[in-house]
């Protein structure tokens, strides 16, 4: 129904448009589709089956939990349950933008719990609005045909999350006091949330980017209120970056692959798993995409050579994995070249 409404409104004005207008309108429709596609995936996540699915603690050494904390309103924190078990290991920090720029900070909970279980503090925008711990949620008004609602979260929510984490690391009495390494910082996100991560990519504190099922449109910022994201945002990248896409069936695939082609100044990879725009977020422990994200973070932030071997060299792990396809540029020849 939504696809029909968007297409119908576009073709109604097509005879009056110049070629430039047509290209721009196509970009607007595609960006709207990108947001609605990820929102649709979130709708699936909020189905009765998904909501009743228990949280998975992750496969890492530190079983993880999610929680809301009063000192960071409008965010959901994912962390190892037992911080003492970390010993001398310091937490890395991953600030996360939700699919659809949603305010449901639990919408990718299985993926984020998996990352946290490997020794990361992951902070998602929003609140716990689905899955275990979510309050009853009355359905909101449905968008009118062709209506594009503004995102419920902002790119600045990611920098706010990082500000809070680093402040807690320095605050005596905080459970996180002295437990974070400020040098281990990443921004990440899914779909519209990936665009939010790109909006703050210039942050000098960030050391790597992990962008899922996303990409900037070629012509203009699109028609989503508050989402002024253009291709020149790619020039602000100053760290190694990976795109994890869902193959040609992913609505973000053309945009993400175009981003990859345009990035020539930092190491960049694109890994495709042919599962479409919804990725593997609903699978236990976040599925295959979460595993790749963890390996990338462990390599880029911790210098882990076993993780690097999944990405580097002719016989890299993902190169030999039939379900994945991997492309790389500006990459080291060997894992030790990081």
HELIX and SHEET records of a PDB file:
HELIX    1   1 UNK A    2  UNK A   13  1                                  12    
HELIX    2   2 UNK A   14  UNK A   16  5                                   3    
HELIX    3   3 UNK A   19  UNK A   45  1                                  27    
HELIX    4   4 UNK A   48  UNK A   52  1                                   5    
HELIX    5   5 UNK A   83  UNK A   86  5                                   4    
HELIX    6   6 UNK A   99  UNK A  101  5                                   3    
HELIX    7   7 UNK A  109  UNK A  116  1                                   8    
HELIX    8   8 UNK A  156  UNK A  170  1                                  15    
HELIX    9   9 UNK A  192  UNK A  199  1                                   8    
HELIX   10  10 UNK A  231  UNK A  236  5                                   6    
HELIX   11  11 UNK A  253  UNK A  262  1                                  10    
HELIX   12  12 UNK A  284  UNK A  286  5                                   3    
HELIX   13  13 UNK A  287  UNK A  302  1                                  16    
HELIX   14  14 UNK A  305  UNK A  308  1                                   4    
HELIX   15  15 UNK A  335  UNK A  337  5                                   3    
SHEET    1   A 9 UNK A  64  UNK A  67  0                                        
SHEET    2   A 9 UNK A  75  UNK A  80 -1                                        
SHEET    3   A 9 UNK A 120  UNK A 125 -1                                        
SHEET    4   A 9 UNK A  91  UNK A  97  1                                        
SHEET    5   A 9 UNK A 180  UNK A 190  1                                        
SHEET    6   A 9 UNK A 208  UNK A 212  1                                        
SHEET    7   A 9 UNK A 240  UNK A 245  1                                        
SHEET    8   A 9 UNK A 268  UNK A 273  1                                        
SHEET    9   A 9 UNK A 324  UNK A 329 -1                                        
END                                                                             
